[in-house]
């Protein structure tokens, strides 16, 4: 079964909560942890990843917190998944671009079609932004 990890779900929740704050108002890890019943340690790690990838900005200090680094329309579902879980691949041979992970690689009947599906899937994920989540 293919599904998004809990960490991706939590990252999306955090990003949308941060985006819904009034201009200039920051969100803290504690606020996110308490409001959405997510462990503070896990939320902290997720926020660190989002800062490192420049999706959010961290402000240090007593009145510190987090805010979006870019408009919601520029933050895609694909980028959030890749930041949190790493590269997206439907099969092993697509993950690294070689036939080495598959004993049938040289005569595989599905590899080329799976590459097409992968490209369509990535285009779909790249076309979904945080704005789209707010519209629903």
Residue pairs with C-beta under 8 A, 6 or more apart in sequence:
2 90
4 81
5 84
5 85
7 42
7 46
7 84
7 85
8 80
8 81
8 84
8 85
10 36
10 38
10 42
10 43
10 46
11 46
11 49
11 50
11 80
11 83
11 84
12 77
12 80
12 130
12 133
13 32
13 36
13 38
14 27
14 32
14 36
14 43
14 46
14 47
14 50
14 66
15 50
15 55
15 56
15 68
15 75
15 80
15 130
16 130
16 133
16 134
17 27
17 32
17 35
17 36
18 27
18 56
18 66
18 67
18 68
19 68
19 72
19 130
19 134
20 134
21 27
21 67
26 59
26 63
26 64
26 65
26 66
26 67
27 65
27 66
27 67
28 64
28 65
28 66
29 40
29 43
29 44
29 47
29 66
30 40
31 65
32 38
32 43
32 47
33 39
33 40
33 43
46 84
47 56
47 58
47 66
49 83
49 84
50 56
50 66
50 83
51 57
51 58
51 66
52 83
53 79
53 83
54 69
54 70
55 68
55 69
55 70
55 75
55 79
55 80
55 83
56 66
56 67
56 68
56 69
57 66
57 67
57 68
57 69
58 64
58 65
58 66
59 65
59 66
59 67
68 75
72 129
72 130
72 131
72 134
73 129
73 130
73 131
74 129
75 129
75 130
76 125
76 126
76 127
76 128
76 129
77 125
77 126
77 128
77 129
78 88
78 122
78 125
78 126
78 128
81 88
81 125
82 88
87 95
88 121
88 122
88 125
89 95
89 118
90 114
90 117
90 118
90 121
91 102
91 111
91 114
91 118
92 101
92 102
93 99
93 101
93 102
93 105
93 108
93 111
93 114
94 114
94 115
94 118
95 101
98 105
99 105
99 106
99 108
99 111
102 108
102 111
105 111
